[in-house]
Amino acid sequence: MRLLAFSDLHRDLAQAETLTAMATDADVVIGAGDFASVHQGLDEAISALAAIETPTVLVPGNNETHDALTDSVERLWPAAHVLHGDALEIDGQVFFGLGAGIPTTPWDWSFDLDETEAEAALEDLPDDAVLVVHSPPKDHCDTTSEGLHLGSTAILAAIERQAPKLAVCGHIHEAWGQTSSIGDTEVINLGPSGRYIEID
């Protein structure tokens, strides 16, 4: 299965057009959150991606809420499915998604979960899934320009426990393009450029 995965589009309509073209060469498209910017421009961004007809899995970032993303996608993008603490099977592969900023960010506008909420939401992560999260796991693909590690301990623990086939994230812009491994699980911080990933 060939995936096209991206994160943190942040209303970049030109990049949305590029991703739409790239999607024709993928079996499944993954969007790992932050389609809007501080809750602005969500419909605009989703409309720009809605020409993608490839089955698509999305999670909310911290720049849009789960409810807002679900509403926008249901109105505008027939091929897309929003996951937030739940799973979807596509062509025999299970995808499990969890969005939001984890742990809680310092911004009062941000859509966040604390680590306890995230731990509960990840309890049903199945074996051998593709894990789609907005926030990275702690100490993996989560380093800021100041050298801080801002990832989630709950996401790290879930990956260590369930060993998903792949974990993709975004959120920490300085870590875009970084890869890491937790046991046998590859972790990729995606960024908006779009990345093809082959999985068995």
ZAMARGU-4260 file (C-alpha; in steps of 0.2 Angstrom, whole numbers, plus 5000, padded with zeros to 4 digits):
<rodrens>
0) 5000/5000/5000 | 5007/5017/4995 | 5002/5032/5007 | 5004/5050/5004 | 5005/5059/5020
5) 5007/5077/5026 | 5003/5088/5040 | 5002/5107/5045 | 4995/5114/5028 | 4990/5130/5037
10) 4979/5137/5023 | 4993/5135/5010 | 4981/5133/4995 | 4995/5131/4982 | 5002/5117/4992
15) 4985/5109/4993 | 4984/5110/4974 | 5001/5101/4974 | 4995/5087/4986 | 4979/5085/4976
20) 4990/5081/4961 | 5001/5069/4971 | 4986/5060/4978 | 4983/5051/4961 | 4999/5041/4964
25) 4993/5035/4982 | 4982/5021/4988 | 4978/5031/5004 | 4980/5049/5009 | 4984/5055/5027
30) 4982/5072/5034 | 4989/5074/5051 | 4981/5090/5057 | 4982/5109/5056 | 4973/5112/5040
35) 4968/5129/5047 | 4977/5143/5056 | 4971/5148/5073 | 4954/5142/5068 | 4953/5152/5053
40) 4952/5146/5035 | 4947/5128/5038 | 4933/5127/5025 | 4945/5136/5012 | 4958/5123/5015
45) 4947/5108/5015 | 4939/5114/4999 | 4956/5115/4991 | 4959/5097/4996 | 4942/5091/4992
50) 4946/5086/4974 | 4956/5072/4981 | 4946/5056/4977 | 4959/5044/4985 | 4952/5037/5002
55) 4959/5049/5015 | 4961/5049/5034 | 4962/5065/5043 | 4965/5070/5062 | 4962/5087/5069
60) 4977/5098/5073 | 4977/5110/5087 | 4972/5124/5075 | 4955/5117/5072 | 4943/5107/5083
65) 4937/5089/5080 | 4919/5095/5078 | 4924/5109/5066 | 4935/5097/5055 | 4921/5084/5055
70) 4908/5097/5049 | 4919/5104/5036 | 4924/5087/5029 | 4906/5080/5029 | 4900/5095/5019
75) 4915/5097/5007 | 4926/5082/5005 | 4917/5065/5001 | 4933/5054/5001 | 4939/5060/5018
80) 4936/5052/5035 | 4940/5061/5052 | 4947/5050/5066 | 4950/5056/5084 | 4952/5042/5096
85) 4945/5029/5084 | 4949/5018/5069 | 4945/5015/5051 | 4950/5000/5039 | 4954/5003/5021
90) 4959/4989/5010 | 4963/4978/5025 | 4974/4990/5034 | 4968/4998/5050 | 4971/5017/5053
95) 4970/5024/5070 | 4969/5043/5073 | 4971/5055/5087 | 4972/5074/5084 | 4974/5089/5095
100) 4990/5097/5104 | 4996/5084/5116 | 5002/5089/5130 | 4992/5105/5132 | 5000/5120/5123
105) 5002/5137/5131 | 4989/5145/5119 | 4972/5148/5125 | 4965/5146/5107 | 4972/5129/5104
110) 4963/5113/5103 | 4972/5102/5115 | 4971/5086/5126 | 4981/5083/5142 | 4991/5067/5144
115) 4978/5058/5154 | 4964/5062/5141 | 4976/5056/5127 | 4980/5040/5137 | 4962/5036/5138
120) 4959/5040/5119 | 4973/5028/5114 | 4968/5013/5124 | 4959/5005/5109 | 4974/5007/5098
125) 4975/4990/5089 | 4990/4980/5084 | 4998/4983/5067 | 4988/4999/5064 | 4995/5014/5055
130) 4994/5027/5069 | 4990/5045/5063 | 4993/5058/5077 | 4995/5077/5076 | 5007/5078/5090
135) 5023/5068/5090 | 5028/5055/5104 | 5040/5062/5118 | 5058/5062/5112 | 5055/5057/5094
140) 5053/5070/5080 | 5048/5083/5093 | 5063/5095/5095 | 5061/5113/5094 | 5073/5126/5089
145) 5077/5129/5107 | 5081/5110/5110 | 5065/5107/5119 | 5056/5090/5117 | 5038/5094/5117
150) 5030/5077/5112 | 5018/5067/5121 | 5022/5054/5134 | 5005/5045/5131 | 5008/5043/5113
155) 5025/5036/5116 | 5018/5024/5129 | 5005/5018/5116 | 5018/5015/5103 | 5029/5006/5115
160) 5014/4995/5120 | 5005/4991/5103 | 5020/4993/5091 | 5010/5001/5077 | 5016/4997/5059
165) 5020/5016/5057 | 5017/5032/5066 | 5015/5049/5057 | 5013/5066/5065 | 5017/5084/5063
170) 5014/5099/5075 | 5032/5103/5079 | 5037/5113/5064 | 5056/5113/5067 | 5055/5094/5067
175) 5047/5092/5049 | 5055/5079/5039 | 5063/5070/5055 | 5062/5052/5057 | 5064/5040/5072
180) 5061/5023/5078 | 5052/5016/5093 | 5056/4998/5093 | 5050/4992/5076 | 5039/5007/5073
185) 5045/5020/5062 | 5040/5038/5067 | 5039/5052/5054 | 5036/5071/5057 | 5028/5075/5040
190) 5026/5093/5037 | 5016/5100/5022 | 5027/5095/5007 | 5019/5078/5006 | 5028/5061/5008
195) 5025/5044/4999 | 5027/5030/5011 | 5026/5011/5006 | 5019/4999/5019 | 5016/4980/5018
</rodrens>
